[in-house]
């Protein structure tokens, strides 16, 4: 907050005349009110601030076509295919949908809609190493067991394959869930 400090009392009187100029004091008051409103303007949660106007937000699944002004409300357009907005906003562009890249070990679990992003899951033979909610963002191929090991626990969509060493007198090529005894 700022204050005007002067050595002499502030006067809105015209120095050339002894009578007060009501237009000047009214103009000063209007300017002071506009400055205060601009400095302290906060919009209702269902609105967004653009310039010095609080405009109604566009609903989820749409974007702002034109912002509101003193004569009209916000106008909205639906998100185009391949884009979305998951909550009411004052965004002028919808967010591009996430791609579940097979080259990254991912596939689509739930397709993108106008109001929600794509949800990805790991491909067969992969497991998720980084997820947010039920969306897998990074997947990795299941580990392979080597010769002399057996698969003690098969990998799932959320866990890697676990391998164990064969005991003495047994063998495995690493692809089976148990070791076989050596022939005598």
Secondary structure as UniProt FT lines:
FT   TURN            15..16
FT   HELIX           22..40
FT   TURN            45..46
FT   STRAND          47..50
FT   TURN            51..52
FT   STRAND          53..56
FT   TURN            60..61
FT   STRAND          62..66
FT   STRAND          75..78
FT   TURN            81..82
FT   STRAND          83..84
FT   STRAND          95..96
FT   HELIX           102..104
FT   STRAND          106..110
FT   TURN            114..115
FT   STRAND          119..122
FT   TURN            124..125
FT   STRAND          126..132
FT   TURN            133..134
FT   STRAND          135..141
FT   TURN            147..148
FT   STRAND          149..153
FT   STRAND          162..165
FT   TURN            168..169
FT   STRAND          170..171
FT   STRAND          180..181
//
